[in-house]
Amino acid sequence: MSDPRALSGYWLRDNCPCVECRDPGNGQKLFQITDLPADLAVRESAERDGHLTVLWTDGHRSRYPLAWLAAAAPDVHGPETAGRHPGDHRTEAAKRLWRAADFAAGLPEAHWDAHLADPAERAAVLRAVRHLGFAVLRGVPTTDRQVLAVARTFGHVRVTNYGELFDVRVEPDPNNLAFTSAAITPHTDNPYRDPVPTLQLLHCLENAAEGGDSGLVDGFAAADLLRTEAPEDFALLTRTPVPFAFRDRTTELHAERPLIETDALGRIREIRFNNRSIGTLRLPAADLDAFYAAYRRFAAITLRPELQLTFRLDPGDCLVLDNTRLLHARTAFDRDGHRHLQGCYADLDSLGSTLAVLDRHTEALDTLQELFEGEGAEEYLGEAVTQAEHMLQAAVLAHRDGAPPHLVAAALLHDVGHFHGAVTGAQLMAGTDNRHSHTGADWLARWFGSEVTEPIRLHVAAKRYLCAVEPAYRAGLSEASEHTLRVQGGPMTAEEAAAFAALPAAADAVAVRRWDDLAKTTDTDTPAFDHFRPLLAGLLSADAIGTRR
């Protein structure tokens, strides 16, 4: 770590993770920036045990994990490299711009059943929507209102004047050309709203009509081409507010936004493009001529064949697309043909939130798997099996006994406190209690709720309890387990046993203890950690995964 004085002092102090500065439960700051003194500076600093400790001139002391500093510290190479940072993942910096030929091998897609059952598959779908702008789910049940269930797998439905959902089919008295059989050119939806719905879902219930193929254009790629080929036109379209409007018998909506919106660093962030909804611009004639020349050039780019991805939605297909980036279209179809899609709107912030939680879950499971496959391959405290084999066997025993998922997980993870990644068990065998049940439970609490962690916290106490209330139990302990019993305090007194039995998680801890005692068999066909990942994924707690540093 470089000298902390090279960093902004206010930035460093503003990110102090201590309990005086942040609520330990939710991580939110407990002070205002104006509470910091005007002459704030670093008085002393030191690195130790993977942390940077800073003493400030006002007497406050902060402690930062070096890994966090390495990941979070501001870019020291200037605005050019900072501009490549994806930021909120809405700008072109976080996207892969594409042409139709990029999907010659197939669309980004997944089966609905896998999307529901496998968090990794669901994360891949959501990542495709964020990175490429769209994904298709296959095999979604063709039942009425099912599109709402799809949206709710990653977010919340945005209700509009069209309702929770809308039916895309030929209507006798349509208030929108989408509800006819006419061809629809590439466009974004609802540009007259503020804010615009950022996601759109289209679920095919029936498509037996001649025609009616779907089309997508990467609006960011089209804008990028305009910027390259006609930079003045690009700049004009980013700074000219365009009036969009919609009105029918019950609704009147207006919004003024540029066709191409950029962020403070000039990166493309949003496209609003809908010829059916553009109102009347009120500009001087020369400005109008310049605008329409740029508008026509941009529109022509969106119609280039190499940008237009065309495909057919079949019954059971659900298209999820970024409505701030992709332009969608359809070909004309036979008015008397049967074509019925149901659509709804949602928002990218919920999708991003769901993806972030899924990624945190993946990180948690990957961390545990690395422990099982790394430190777990080592000797288990004098027993004939490795640490990983012991815990995997315990989980298998719990499962065979019909234990609920949280107890199978507790059996699987009960000894992570012995791993070098948390604390080592070497002290225990050397005669010093390492309190691995507590350190393991505390370490796991970042990911799991108390139904998993409390039986782990109490499983050593459960051994001491059983030795006190079941004389035959102690006689069955292995030599290594007898040794650790003595180090951990020996059998409980009668008063201690009564107090333990009254604890809410005592019965679960005793169950984990019994599986623990039996899980020391050599040459047993035990499944690998991968076998238990889905079970653990179902128990990961969003509430238990905070932003604490």
C-alpha positions as CSV (number, residue, x, y, z in Angstrom):
1,M,0.0,0.0,0.0
2,S,1.3,3.4,-0.9
3,D,1.5,6.3,1.6
4,P,-2.2,7.1,2.6
5,R,-1.2,10.8,2.3
6,A,-1.2,10.3,-1.5
7,L,-5.0,9.7,-1.2
8,S,-7.6,12.3,-0.5
9,G,-7.9,12.6,3.2
10,Y,-11.6,13.3,3.1
11,W,-12.2,10.3,0.8
12,L,-10.3,8.0,3.1
13,R,-12.0,9.3,6.3
14,D,-15.4,9.4,4.6
15,N,-15.0,5.6,4.0
16,C,-13.9,4.8,7.6
17,P,-15.6,1.4,8.4
18,C,-15.5,1.7,12.2
19,V,-18.6,1.5,14.4
20,E,-18.3,5.2,15.3
21,C,-18.6,6.1,11.7
22,R,-21.0,3.4,10.4
23,D,-23.9,1.6,11.8
24,P,-22.7,-2.0,12.3
25,G,-26.0,-3.4,11.2
26,N,-26.7,-1.6,7.9
27,G,-23.3,0.0,7.1
28,Q,-24.8,3.5,6.7
29,K,-22.8,6.5,7.8
30,L,-23.4,8.1,11.2
31,F,-21.8,11.5,10.4
32,Q,-22.1,14.4,8.0
33,I,-19.2,15.4,5.8
34,T,-19.4,18.8,7.5
35,D,-18.7,17.1,10.9
36,L,-15.1,16.6,9.7
37,P,-12.6,19.3,10.6
38,A,-11.4,21.7,7.9
39,D,-7.7,20.9,8.6
40,L,-8.2,17.1,8.6
41,A,-4.9,15.2,7.9
42,V,-3.2,11.9,8.5
43,R,-1.0,12.1,11.6
44,E,0.3,8.5,11.6
45,S,-0.2,5.3,9.6
46,A,0.9,1.7,9.7
47,E,0.3,-1.5,7.9
48,R,-0.2,-4.7,9.9
49,D,-2.1,-8.0,9.6
50,G,-3.5,-7.0,6.2
51,H,-4.9,-3.7,7.3
52,L,-3.9,0.0,7.1
53,T,-4.3,1.8,10.4
54,V,-4.6,5.6,10.2
55,L,-4.5,8.0,13.2
56,W,-6.1,11.4,12.2
57,T,-5.2,14.8,13.4
58,D,-8.5,15.0,15.2
59,G,-7.7,11.9,17.2
60,H,-9.9,9.5,15.3
61,R,-8.4,6.1,14.4
62,S,-9.5,4.2,11.2
63,R,-8.6,0.7,10.1
64,Y,-8.9,-0.3,6.5
65,P,-8.5,-3.8,4.9
66,L,-5.7,-3.5,2.3
67,A,-7.6,-5.6,-0.1
68,W,-10.5,-3.2,0.1
69,L,-8.2,-0.2,-0.4
70,A,-6.6,-1.9,-3.5
71,A,-10.1,-2.4,-5.0
72,A,-11.7,0.9,-4.0
73,A,-9.0,3.5,-4.1
74,P,-9.5,6.2,-6.7
75,D,-7.7,5.8,-10.0
76,V,-4.4,7.6,-9.8
77,H,-3.8,7.6,-13.6
78,G,-6.1,10.4,-14.3
79,P,-9.5,10.9,-16.1
80,E,-8.7,8.9,-19.1
81,T,-8.5,5.6,-17.2
82,A,-11.4,6.7,-14.9
83,G,-13.5,7.1,-18.0
84,R,-13.3,3.4,-18.7
85,H,-14.8,2.5,-15.3
86,P,-18.3,1.1,-15.9
87,G,-19.8,3.3,-13.2
88,D,-23.4,2.4,-12.7
89,H,-23.2,-0.2,-15.6
90,R,-25.7,1.9,-17.6
91,T,-23.1,3.5,-20.0
92,E,-21.3,2.1,-23.0
93,A,-18.3,1.5,-20.8
94,A,-20.0,-1.5,-19.3
95,K,-21.5,-2.9,-22.5
96,R,-20.5,-5.0,-25.5
97,L,-21.6,-3.2,-28.6
98,W,-22.8,-5.6,-31.2
99,R,-23.8,-6.3,-34.8
100,A,-26.3,-8.9,-36.0
101,A,-23.5,-11.2,-37.2
102,D,-22.2,-11.5,-33.6
103,F,-25.1,-13.8,-32.9
104,A,-24.7,-16.2,-35.8
105,A,-24.1,-19.0,-33.4
106,G,-27.3,-18.2,-31.4
107,L,-28.9,-15.7,-29.1
108,P,-28.2,-15.3,-25.4
109,E,-30.8,-17.7,-24.0
110,A,-31.7,-20.1,-21.2
111,H,-34.5,-22.4,-20.4
112,W,-37.1,-21.2,-18.0
113,D,-36.7,-24.2,-15.6
114,A,-32.9,-23.6,-15.4
115,H,-33.5,-19.9,-14.8
116,L,-35.7,-20.7,-11.8
117,A,-33.6,-23.5,-10.4
118,D,-30.0,-22.5,-10.9
119,P,-28.8,-19.2,-9.5
120,A,-25.8,-19.3,-11.8
121,E,-28.0,-19.7,-14.9
122,R,-30.2,-16.8,-13.7
123,A,-27.2,-14.6,-13.1
124,A,-26.0,-15.4,-16.7
125,V,-29.4,-14.3,-18.1
126,L,-29.3,-11.1,-16.2
127,R,-25.7,-10.4,-17.1
128,A,-26.5,-10.9,-20.8
129,V,-29.3,-8.3,-20.5
130,R,-27.0,-5.8,-18.8
131,H,-24.0,-6.5,-21.0
132,L,-25.6,-7.2,-24.4
133,G,-29.0,-5.6,-23.8
134,F,-31.2,-8.7,-24.1
135,A,-31.7,-12.4,-23.5
136,V,-34.4,-14.9,-24.4
137,L,-36.0,-17.4,-22.0
138,R,-37.3,-20.5,-23.7
139,G,-40.0,-22.8,-22.4
140,V,-41.9,-20.2,-20.3
141,P,-45.4,-21.6,-19.7
142,T,-47.8,-20.0,-22.2
143,T,-50.4,-19.0,-19.6
144,D,-52.0,-15.7,-19.1
145,R,-50.0,-13.2,-17.1
146,Q,-47.0,-15.4,-16.9
147,V,-44.8,-12.5,-18.1
148,L,-45.3,-10.9,-14.7
149,A,-43.8,-14.0,-13.1
150,V,-40.8,-13.7,-15.3
151,A,-40.3,-10.1,-14.3
152,R,-40.6,-10.9,-10.6
153,T,-37.7,-13.4,-10.8
154,F,-35.4,-10.3,-10.9
155,G,-37.4,-7.2,-10.0
156,H,-40.6,-5.4,-9.8
157,V,-43.3,-4.7,-12.5
158,R,-43.6,-1.1,-13.6
159,V,-47.3,-0.3,-13.8
160,T,-48.2,2.2,-16.6
161,N,-51.4,3.5,-18.2
162,Y,-51.4,0.2,-20.1
163,G,-51.7,-1.6,-16.8
164,E,-49.5,-4.3,-15.2
165,L,-49.2,-5.9,-18.6
166,F,-50.3,-5.3,-22.1
167,D,-51.5,-7.6,-24.9
168,V,-49.6,-7.1,-28.2
169,R,-52.2,-8.3,-30.7
170,V,-54.6,-6.8,-33.3
171,E,-57.1,-4.6,-31.4
172,P,-60.3,-3.3,-33.0
173,D,-59.7,0.3,-31.8
174,P,-56.0,0.6,-31.0
175,N,-54.5,3.5,-29.2
176,N,-51.0,2.5,-30.4
177,L,-49.7,1.1,-33.7
178,A,-48.2,-1.7,-31.7
179,F,-51.7,-3.1,-31.4
180,T,-52.2,-3.5,-35.2
181,S,-50.6,-5.8,-37.7
182,A,-48.5,-3.1,-39.3
183,A,-44.7,-3.3,-39.4
184,I,-43.0,-1.4,-36.6
185,T,-39.6,0.1,-37.3
186,P,-36.8,0.1,-34.7
187,H,-37.7,2.1,-31.6
188,T,-37.6,2.4,-27.9
189,D,-40.8,2.3,-25.9
190,N,-42.4,5.1,-23.9
191,P,-39.9,7.9,-24.6
192,Y,-42.7,10.3,-23.4
193,R,-42.3,9.0,-19.8
194,D,-40.0,10.5,-17.1
195,P,-38.4,8.2,-16.1
196,V,-38.8,5.9,-19.0
197,P,-39.3,2.2,-18.2
198,T,-35.8,0.8,-18.5
199,L,-36.7,-2.9,-19.2
200,Q,-39.3,-4.4,-21.4
201,L,-40.5,-8.1,-21.5
202,L,-42.4,-9.7,-24.4
203,H,-43.7,-13.2,-23.8
204,C,-45.0,-15.1,-26.9
205,L,-48.3,-16.9,-26.2
206,E,-49.1,-17.6,-29.9
207,N,-47.5,-16.9,-33.2
208,A,-49.1,-18.7,-36.1
209,A,-49.4,-15.7,-38.3
210,E,-47.4,-15.2,-41.6
211,G,-44.8,-12.6,-40.7
212,G,-44.5,-10.9,-37.3
213,D,-40.8,-11.6,-36.8
214,S,-39.0,-9.7,-34.1
215,G,-36.0,-7.4,-34.6
216,L,-33.4,-5.7,-32.4
217,V,-30.8,-3.0,-33.0
218,D,-28.1,-2.1,-30.6
219,G,-28.8,1.6,-30.2
220,F,-25.5,2.2,-28.5
221,A,-23.7,0.7,-31.5
222,A,-25.7,2.9,-33.8
223,A,-24.9,6.0,-31.8
224,D,-21.2,5.0,-31.7
225,L,-21.2,4.7,-35.5
226,L,-22.8,8.2,-35.7
227,R,-20.1,9.6,-33.4
228,T,-17.4,8.1,-35.6
229,E,-18.9,9.0,-39.0
230,A,-20.5,12.4,-38.1
231,P,-19.2,13.7,-34.7
232,E,-21.0,17.0,-35.1
233,D,-24.3,15.3,-35.7
234,F,-23.7,13.1,-32.7
235,A,-23.0,16.1,-30.5
236,L,-26.1,17.9,-31.8
237,L,-28.3,14.9,-30.9
238,T,-26.9,14.7,-27.4
239,R,-27.7,18.4,-26.6
240,T,-31.0,18.9,-28.4
241,P,-34.1,18.3,-26.2
242,V,-36.7,16.4,-28.2
243,P,-40.4,16.6,-27.1
244,F,-42.1,13.2,-26.9
245,A,-45.8,12.9,-26.3
246,F,-48.6,10.4,-26.0
247,R,-52.3,11.0,-25.5
248,D,-55.5,9.1,-25.6
249,R,-58.9,9.4,-23.9
250,T,-57.5,8.9,-20.4
251,T,-53.7,9.7,-20.6
252,E,-51.5,12.6,-21.6
253,L,-47.7,12.2,-21.2
254,H,-44.8,14.5,-22.2
255,A,-41.1,14.3,-21.8
256,E,-38.2,16.3,-23.3
257,R,-35.0,14.4,-23.7
258,P,-32.3,14.1,-26.3
259,L,-32.3,11.2,-28.7
260,I,-28.8,10.2,-27.4
261,E,-28.1,10.9,-23.7
262,T,-24.5,10.9,-22.4
263,D,-23.2,11.0,-18.9
264,A,-20.8,13.6,-17.4
265,L,-17.9,11.9,-19.0
266,G,-19.5,12.0,-22.5
267,R,-20.3,8.2,-22.6
268,I,-23.5,7.0,-24.2
269,R,-26.0,6.2,-21.5
270,E,-29.5,6.2,-23.0
271,I,-31.3,6.1,-26.3
272,R,-34.8,7.5,-26.8
273,F,-35.9,6.9,-30.3
274,N,-39.5,6.6,-31.5
275,N,-40.7,8.3,-34.6
276,R,-44.3,7.7,-33.7
277,S,-44.0,9.7,-30.5
278,I,-41.8,12.7,-31.4
279,G,-43.7,16.0,-31.0
280,T,-43.2,19.3,-32.6
281,L,-39.7,20.9,-32.0
282,R,-39.8,24.6,-31.6
283,L,-36.4,25.8,-32.7
284,P,-35.0,28.4,-35.2
285,A,-35.2,27.2,-38.8
286,A,-31.4,26.8,-39.1
287,D,-31.3,24.7,-36.0
288,L,-34.2,22.6,-37.2
289,D,-32.5,21.9,-40.5
290,A,-29.3,20.8,-38.6
291,F,-31.3,18.7,-36.2
292,Y,-33.3,16.9,-38.9
293,A,-30.1,16.2,-40.9
294,A,-28.6,14.6,-37.8
295,Y,-31.8,12.8,-37.0
296,R,-32.1,11.4,-40.5
297,R,-28.5,10.2,-40.5
298,F,-29.0,8.5,-37.1
299,A,-32.2,6.9,-38.3
300,A,-30.6,5.6,-41.4
301,I,-27.8,4.0,-39.4
302,T,-30.4,2.1,-37.3
303,L,-31.8,0.6,-40.5
304,R,-28.5,-0.7,-41.8
305,P,-28.9,-4.5,-42.4
306,E,-25.7,-5.4,-40.5
307,L,-27.2,-3.8,-37.4
308,Q,-30.6,-5.5,-37.5
309,L,-30.9,-8.8,-35.7
310,T,-34.1,-10.6,-36.8
311,F,-35.5,-13.7,-35.2
312,R,-38.9,-15.3,-34.5
313,L,-40.4,-15.6,-31.1
314,D,-42.2,-18.9,-30.7
315,P,-44.8,-19.8,-28.1
316,G,-43.0,-20.0,-24.7
317,D,-40.3,-17.6,-25.6
318,C,-39.9,-14.5,-23.5
319,L,-37.6,-11.6,-24.7
320,V,-36.1,-9.4,-21.9
321,L,-34.5,-6.2,-23.3
322,D,-32.9,-3.0,-22.2
323,N,-35.4,-0.3,-23.3
324,T,-32.8,2.5,-22.8
325,R,-30.3,0.8,-25.2
326,L,-32.0,-1.5,-27.7
327,L,-34.4,-0.5,-30.4
328,H,-36.9,-3.3,-31.1
329,A,-39.0,-3.8,-34.2
330,R,-41.3,-6.3,-35.9
331,T,-42.3,-7.2,-39.5
332,A,-45.9,-6.8,-40.7
333,F,-48.1,-9.9,-40.3
334,D,-51.3,-11.2,-41.6
335,R,-54.1,-9.3,-39.8
336,D,-56.2,-12.5,-39.7
337,G,-53.3,-14.6,-38.4
338,H,-52.9,-15.5,-34.7
339,R,-50.2,-13.6,-33.0
340,H,-50.4,-12.8,-29.3
341,L,-47.6,-11.5,-27.1
342,Q,-48.0,-10.2,-23.6
343,G,-45.6,-7.6,-22.3
344,C,-44.8,-5.7,-19.2
345,Y,-42.2,-3.2,-18.0
346,A,-39.6,-3.4,-15.3
347,D,-36.4,-1.6,-14.3
348,L,-32.7,-2.1,-14.6
349,D,-32.0,-1.1,-11.0
350,S,-33.9,-4.1,-9.7
351,L,-32.2,-6.4,-12.3
352,G,-28.8,-5.0,-11.2
353,S,-29.6,-5.5,-7.6
354,T,-30.6,-9.1,-8.1
355,L,-27.5,-9.8,-10.2
356,A,-25.3,-8.2,-7.5
357,V,-26.8,-10.4,-4.8
358,L,-26.5,-13.5,-7.0
359,D,-22.8,-12.6,-7.7
360,R,-22.2,-12.2,-3.9
361,H,-23.8,-15.6,-3.4
362,T,-21.5,-17.1,-6.1
363,E,-18.5,-15.5,-4.4
364,A,-19.6,-17.0,-1.1
365,L,-20.0,-20.4,-2.5
366,D,-16.7,-20.2,-4.4
367,T,-14.9,-19.1,-1.2
368,L,-16.3,-22.1,0.6
369,Q,-15.4,-24.5,-2.2
370,E,-11.9,-23.2,-2.3
371,L,-11.6,-24.0,1.4
372,F,-12.9,-27.5,0.9
373,E,-10.6,-28.1,-2.0
374,G,-7.6,-26.3,-0.4
375,E,-7.2,-26.5,3.3
376,G,-9.9,-29.1,3.5
377,A,-7.6,-31.6,1.8
378,E,-5.4,-31.6,4.9
379,E,-5.4,-33.9,7.9
380,Y,-8.4,-33.6,10.2
381,L,-7.0,-33.2,13.8
382,G,-5.5,-36.6,14.1
383,E,-8.3,-38.5,12.4
384,A,-8.1,-40.9,9.5
385,V,-10.0,-38.6,7.1
386,T,-9.3,-35.1,5.8
387,Q,-11.2,-32.1,7.1
388,A,-13.2,-31.9,3.9
389,E,-14.1,-35.6,3.9
390,H,-15.2,-35.3,7.6
391,M,-17.6,-32.4,6.9
392,L,-18.9,-33.8,3.6
393,Q,-19.6,-37.1,5.4
394,A,-21.5,-35.2,8.2
395,A,-23.6,-33.5,5.6
396,V,-24.4,-36.9,3.9
397,L,-25.4,-38.3,7.2
398,A,-27.7,-35.4,8.0
399,H,-29.3,-35.7,4.6
400,R,-29.9,-39.5,5.0
401,D,-31.5,-38.8,8.3
402,G,-34.0,-36.5,6.6
403,A,-32.6,-33.3,8.2
404,P,-34.0,-30.0,6.9
405,P,-31.7,-28.0,4.6
406,H,-30.4,-25.7,7.2
407,L,-29.1,-28.6,9.3
408,V,-27.5,-30.3,6.3
409,A,-25.7,-27.0,5.8
410,A,-24.7,-26.8,9.4
411,A,-23.3,-30.3,9.3
412,L,-21.4,-29.5,6.1
413,L,-19.9,-26.3,7.5
414,H,-19.6,-27.1,11.2
415,D,-15.7,-27.2,11.2
416,V,-14.8,-24.3,8.9
417,G,-13.3,-22.6,12.0
418,H,-10.4,-25.1,11.7
419,F,-9.5,-24.0,8.2
420,H,-6.5,-21.7,7.8
421,G,-8.8,-19.4,5.9
422,A,-10.6,-18.5,9.1
423,V,-8.5,-19.9,12.0
424,T,-6.3,-22.9,12.3
425,G,-7.0,-26.0,14.3
426,A,-3.3,-26.5,15.1
427,Q,-3.7,-24.7,18.4
428,L,-6.4,-27.0,19.5
429,M,-4.3,-30.2,19.0
430,A,-1.5,-28.4,20.8
431,G,-3.6,-27.9,23.9
432,T,-5.2,-24.4,23.3
433,D,-8.9,-24.1,22.7
434,N,-9.2,-22.1,19.4
435,R,-13.0,-21.7,19.9
436,H,-13.4,-22.8,16.3
437,S,-17.2,-23.2,16.7
438,H,-17.5,-19.5,17.5
439,T,-15.0,-18.2,15.0
440,G,-16.5,-20.4,12.3
441,A,-20.1,-19.3,13.1
442,D,-19.0,-15.6,13.1
443,W,-17.2,-16.0,9.8
444,L,-20.2,-17.7,8.2
445,A,-22.7,-15.1,9.5
446,R,-21.8,-12.9,6.6
447,W,-23.6,-15.3,4.3
448,F,-26.0,-17.4,6.4
449,G,-28.7,-16.8,9.0
450,S,-28.8,-18.0,12.5
451,E,-30.6,-21.2,11.7
452,V,-27.3,-22.4,10.1
453,T,-24.7,-20.6,12.3
454,E,-26.1,-21.2,15.8
455,P,-25.9,-25.0,15.6
456,I,-22.4,-24.6,14.4
457,R,-21.6,-22.1,17.3
458,L,-23.0,-24.7,19.8
459,H,-21.7,-28.0,18.3
460,V,-18.6,-28.0,20.6
461,A,-20.8,-27.2,23.6
462,A,-23.1,-30.0,22.5
463,K,-20.2,-32.5,22.9
464,R,-19.6,-31.3,26.4
465,Y,-23.4,-31.5,27.1
466,L,-23.7,-35.0,25.8
467,C,-20.8,-36.2,27.9
468,A,-22.6,-34.8,30.9
469,V,-26.0,-36.3,30.3
470,E,-25.2,-39.5,28.4
471,P,-22.4,-41.5,30.1
472,A,-22.2,-43.9,27.2
473,Y,-21.6,-41.1,24.7
474,R,-18.2,-40.3,26.0
475,A,-17.1,-43.9,25.8
476,G,-17.7,-43.8,22.0
477,L,-15.4,-40.7,21.4
478,S,-12.3,-41.2,19.3
479,E,-8.9,-40.6,20.9
480,A,-8.6,-37.3,19.1
481,S,-12.1,-36.2,20.1
482,E,-11.4,-37.2,23.7
483,H,-8.2,-35.0,23.6
484,T,-10.1,-32.0,22.3
485,L,-12.9,-32.5,24.8
486,R,-10.4,-32.0,27.6
487,V,-8.9,-28.9,25.9
488,Q,-12.4,-27.5,25.4
489,G,-13.4,-27.7,29.1
490,G,-14.6,-31.3,29.6
491,P,-18.1,-32.4,30.4
492,M,-20.5,-29.7,31.5
493,T,-21.7,-29.3,35.1
494,A,-25.3,-30.0,35.8
495,E,-26.0,-26.3,35.9
496,E,-24.2,-25.8,32.5
497,A,-26.1,-28.7,31.0
498,A,-29.5,-27.2,32.0
499,A,-28.6,-23.8,30.6
500,F,-27.4,-25.4,27.4
501,A,-30.6,-27.4,27.0
502,A,-32.7,-24.3,27.3
503,L,-31.0,-22.6,24.3
504,P,-33.2,-22.4,21.1
505,A,-30.6,-24.1,18.9
506,A,-29.6,-26.7,21.4
507,A,-31.5,-29.6,19.8
508,D,-30.1,-28.7,16.4
509,A,-26.6,-28.5,17.8
510,V,-26.9,-31.9,19.4
511,A,-28.0,-33.3,16.0
512,V,-24.9,-31.8,14.3
513,R,-22.7,-33.1,17.0
514,R,-23.9,-36.7,16.5
515,W,-23.3,-36.5,12.7
516,D,-19.9,-35.0,13.5
517,D,-19.0,-38.0,15.7
518,L,-19.9,-40.5,13.0
519,A,-18.3,-38.7,10.0
520,K,-14.8,-40.2,10.3
521,T,-15.1,-43.2,8.0
522,T,-12.3,-44.0,5.6
523,D,-12.9,-45.3,2.0
524,T,-16.4,-43.8,1.9
525,D,-17.9,-42.7,-1.4
526,T,-18.7,-39.1,-0.5
527,P,-19.9,-36.5,-2.9
528,A,-17.8,-33.4,-3.6
529,F,-18.7,-29.9,-2.4
530,D,-20.4,-29.2,-5.8
531,H,-23.1,-31.6,-4.8
532,F,-24.2,-29.3,-2.0
533,R,-23.9,-25.9,-3.8
534,P,-27.6,-25.7,-4.7
535,L,-28.7,-26.5,-1.2
536,L,-26.3,-23.8,0.2
537,A,-27.5,-21.3,-2.5
538,G,-31.0,-21.7,-1.2
539,L,-30.0,-20.8,2.3
540,L,-27.8,-17.8,1.6
541,S,-29.2,-14.8,3.3
542,A,-29.4,-11.4,1.5
543,D,-29.8,-9.8,5.0
544,A,-26.6,-11.5,6.2
545,I,-24.6,-10.2,3.3
546,G,-23.8,-6.5,4.0
547,T,-21.3,-4.0,2.7
548,R,-19.2,-4.2,5.9
549,R,-15.5,-3.9,5.4
